[in-house]
């Protein structure tokens, strides 16, 4: 009974650690998606500024090419502008994917909720990061604690299985309509003529339990 209770407690601890692990994974994914949105916003701003510069260069070259006489410069600027404009749609798609992923992690429908426009300036890095960390921090990870609890539960289950190999008897007392003395039950069968019905039933139960215990021990001993 003690090993069974120990197994149940270990399984409860393992389930709680799994819940903590799921929560930690969820919060980590939320932070990663928010950072991805901020980084994509910064890339879109950079590409937008680059496209604006290309448009200005094309305007200047087009304006002065009439009296300079160099048409090749205008074509080159237009080609550069077209190439830089192709960088914008993939970034916009990447931004929408990150926003939808964050909506799902927050338990919202992407069509009904739009995440905030995160910027890199919104994230504050720690002032100092230690170069080394103690090994005890790894023991605080929920997945490691869950693995230890599962090992504990498995060890307790082995103890329960080993205890089931031995004979277990449950004796109960009940009032009888015709009580007899203890000496009458212990008297030889020749003096009584036959064993009482209750004694015969108990004897059969004990014999069955003994045979079952021997059978389990032999099955356990086989390789």
C-alpha positions as CSV (number, residue, x, y, z in Angstrom):
1,X,0.0,0.0,0.0
2,X,2.8,2.4,0.8
3,X,4.5,1.8,-2.5
4,X,1.2,2.3,-4.3
5,X,0.7,5.7,-2.6
6,X,4.3,6.6,-3.4
7,X,3.7,5.8,-7.1
8,X,0.5,7.9,-7.2
9,X,2.3,10.9,-5.6
10,X,5.2,10.6,-8.1
11,X,2.8,10.5,-11.0
12,X,1.0,13.6,-9.7
13,X,4.4,15.4,-9.4
14,X,5.2,14.4,-13.0
15,X,2.0,15.7,-14.3
16,X,2.5,19.0,-12.5
17,X,6.0,19.3,-13.9
18,X,4.6,18.7,-17.4
19,X,2.1,21.5,-16.9
20,X,5.0,23.8,-15.9
21,X,7.0,22.7,-18.9
22,X,4.1,23.5,-21.2
23,X,3.6,26.9,-19.7
24,X,7.3,27.7,-20.0
25,X,7.3,26.6,-23.6
26,X,4.2,28.7,-24.3
27,X,5.7,31.9,-22.8
28,X,9.0,31.3,-24.6
29,X,7.2,31.0,-28.0
30,X,5.2,34.1,-27.3
31,X,8.5,36.0,-26.6
32,X,10.1,34.6,-29.7
33,X,7.2,35.6,-31.9
34,X,7.1,39.1,-30.4
35,X,10.8,39.5,-31.1
36,X,10.3,38.2,-34.7
37,X,7.6,40.8,-35.3
38,X,9.9,43.6,-34.0
39,X,12.8,42.4,-36.1
40,X,10.7,42.1,-39.2
41,X,9.3,45.6,-38.7
42,X,12.9,46.9,-38.5
43,X,13.8,45.1,-41.8
44,X,10.7,46.5,-43.5
45,X,11.8,50.0,-42.4
46,X,15.3,49.4,-43.8
47,X,14.0,48.2,-47.1
48,X,11.5,51.0,-47.3
49,X,14.3,53.6,-46.8
50,X,16.4,51.8,-49.4
51,X,13.5,52.0,-51.9
52,X,13.0,55.6,-51.2
53,X,16.7,56.3,-51.9
54,X,16.5,54.3,-55.2
55,X,13.4,56.3,-56.2
56,X,15.2,59.6,-55.5
57,X,18.3,58.5,-57.5
58,X,16.0,57.5,-60.4
59,X,14.3,60.9,-60.3
60,X,17.7,62.7,-60.3
61,X,19.1,60.7,-63.1
62,X,15.9,61.0,-65.2
63,X,15.9,64.7,-64.7
64,X,19.5,65.3,-65.8
65,X,19.8,62.6,-68.4
66,X,18.1,64.8,-71.0
67,X,21.0,67.2,-71.2
68,X,23.8,64.9,-70.2
69,X,22.8,62.3,-72.8
70,X,23.4,59.2,-70.7
71,X,20.3,57.0,-70.9
72,X,22.1,53.9,-69.5
73,X,22.3,55.5,-66.0
74,X,18.5,55.9,-65.9
75,X,18.0,52.2,-66.8
76,X,20.5,51.1,-64.2
77,X,18.7,53.1,-61.5
78,X,15.3,51.7,-62.6
79,X,16.7,48.1,-62.4
80,X,18.1,48.7,-58.9
81,X,14.7,50.1,-57.8
82,X,12.9,47.1,-59.1
83,X,15.3,44.7,-57.5
84,X,15.0,46.4,-54.1
85,X,11.2,46.4,-54.4
86,X,11.2,42.6,-54.6
87,X,12.6,42.4,-51.1
88,X,9.5,43.9,-49.6
89,X,6.7,41.3,-50.2
90,X,8.6,38.4,-48.5
91,X,9.1,40.6,-45.4
92,X,5.5,41.6,-45.3
93,X,4.5,37.9,-45.6
94,X,6.9,37.0,-42.8
95,X,5.4,39.7,-40.6
96,X,1.9,38.4,-41.2
97,X,3.0,34.8,-40.4
98,X,4.5,36.0,-37.1
99,X,1.4,38.0,-36.2
100,X,-0.9,35.1,-36.9
101,X,1.3,32.7,-34.9
102,X,1.3,35.1,-31.9
103,X,-2.5,35.4,-32.1
104,X,-2.8,31.6,-32.0
105,X,-0.4,31.4,-29.0
106,X,-2.6,34.1,-27.2
107,X,-5.7,32.1,-27.9
108,X,-7.2,34.6,-30.3
109,X,-8.3,34.3,-33.9
110,X,-6.0,36.2,-36.3
111,X,-9.0,37.7,-38.0
112,X,-10.4,39.2,-34.8
113,X,-7.2,40.3,-33.0
114,X,-4.1,42.1,-34.3
115,X,-0.9,41.9,-32.1
116,X,0.8,45.2,-31.2
117,X,3.5,46.6,-33.5
118,X,6.5,45.6,-31.5
119,X,9.8,47.5,-32.0
120,X,13.3,46.5,-31.1
121,X,13.5,49.4,-28.7
122,X,10.7,47.8,-26.6
123,X,13.0,45.0,-25.6
124,X,15.4,45.7,-22.8
125,X,18.4,43.4,-22.5
126,X,20.0,42.7,-19.1
127,X,22.8,44.9,-18.2
128,X,25.2,42.1,-17.4
129,X,25.0,38.4,-18.4
130,X,27.0,35.9,-16.4
131,X,29.6,33.9,-18.3
132,X,29.0,30.8,-16.2
133,X,25.9,29.3,-14.5
134,X,25.8,26.8,-11.7
135,X,24.7,23.3,-12.6
136,X,21.9,23.4,-10.0
137,X,19.9,25.6,-12.4
138,X,19.5,22.6,-14.8
139,X,17.8,20.7,-12.0
140,X,15.1,23.4,-11.9
141,X,14.0,22.8,-15.5
142,X,10.5,21.3,-15.6
143,X,11.4,18.6,-18.1
144,X,14.2,17.3,-15.9
145,X,11.9,17.3,-12.8
146,X,9.2,15.5,-14.8
147,X,11.7,12.9,-15.8
148,X,12.8,12.4,-12.2
149,X,9.2,12.0,-11.1
150,X,8.5,9.5,-13.8
151,X,11.6,7.5,-12.7
152,X,10.4,7.6,-9.1
153,X,6.9,6.4,-10.2
154,X,8.5,3.6,-12.2
155,X,10.6,2.5,-9.3
156,X,7.5,2.5,-7.0
157,X,5.7,0.5,-9.6
158,X,8.4,-2.2,-9.5
159,X,8.0,-2.3,-5.7
160,X,4.3,-2.8,-6.1
161,X,4.8,-5.6,-8.7
162,X,7.3,-7.3,-6.4
163,X,4.8,-7.1,-3.5
164,X,2.1,-8.7,-5.6
165,X,4.3,-11.8,-5.9
166,X,3.8,-12.7,-2.3
167,X,0.8,-14.2,-0.6
168,X,-1.8,-11.7,0.7
169,X,-4.6,-12.7,3.0
170,X,-7.5,-10.6,4.2
171,X,-9.3,-12.0,7.2
172,X,-12.7,-10.6,8.3
173,X,-14.8,-11.3,11.4
174,X,-18.6,-11.6,11.2
175,X,-21.1,-12.5,13.9
176,X,-22.5,-16.0,13.6
177,X,-25.9,-17.1,14.5
178,X,-24.6,-20.2,16.3
179,X,-21.3,-19.2,17.9
180,X,-19.0,-22.0,18.9
181,X,-15.9,-22.1,21.1
182,X,-12.5,-21.7,19.6
183,X,-11.6,-25.2,20.8
184,X,-14.3,-26.8,18.7
185,X,-12.7,-25.3,15.5
186,X,-9.3,-26.5,16.5
187,X,-10.4,-30.0,17.5
188,X,-9.5,-33.0,15.3
189,X,-11.8,-33.8,12.5
190,X,-12.3,-37.3,13.9
191,X,-13.9,-35.9,17.0
192,X,-16.2,-33.5,15.1
193,X,-16.9,-35.8,12.2
194,X,-16.3,-33.0,9.6
195,X,-14.8,-29.5,9.5
196,X,-17.2,-26.6,9.8
197,X,-18.4,-25.0,6.6
198,X,-16.6,-21.7,7.4
199,X,-13.3,-23.5,8.1
200,X,-13.5,-25.5,4.9
201,X,-14.1,-22.3,2.9
202,X,-11.1,-20.6,4.6
203,X,-8.9,-23.6,4.0
204,X,-9.8,-23.6,0.3
205,X,-9.1,-19.8,0.0
206,X,-5.7,-20.2,1.7
207,X,-4.7,-23.2,-0.5
208,X,-5.7,-21.2,-3.7
209,X,-3.7,-18.2,-2.5
210,X,-0.7,-20.4,-1.8
211,X,-0.8,-22.0,-5.2
212,X,-1.2,-18.6,-6.9
213,X,1.8,-17.2,-5.0
214,X,4.0,-20.1,-6.0
215,X,2.9,-19.8,-9.6
216,X,3.7,-16.0,-9.6
217,X,7.1,-16.6,-8.1
218,X,8.0,-19.3,-10.7
219,X,6.8,-17.0,-13.5
220,X,8.9,-14.2,-12.1
221,X,12.0,-16.5,-11.8
222,X,11.8,-17.6,-15.5
223,X,14.3,-15.7,-17.7
